[in-house]
């Protein structure tokens, strides 16, 4: 997963519009995962829903 995130980051590094699009979709995905009733192991997300980064334990 980290490799894919790095590839996407490389694709958007020179364009604020693309960066904003990716960050928006990641925030949406984060909210979807937080709201999911499925809990897998210890991959719980901590922090507030408006955090800019994922925090994994």
ABEGO torsion letter per residue (X at the ends): XAAAAAAAAAAAAABAAAAAAAAAAAAAAAAAAAABABBBEABBBBEBAABABBBBX
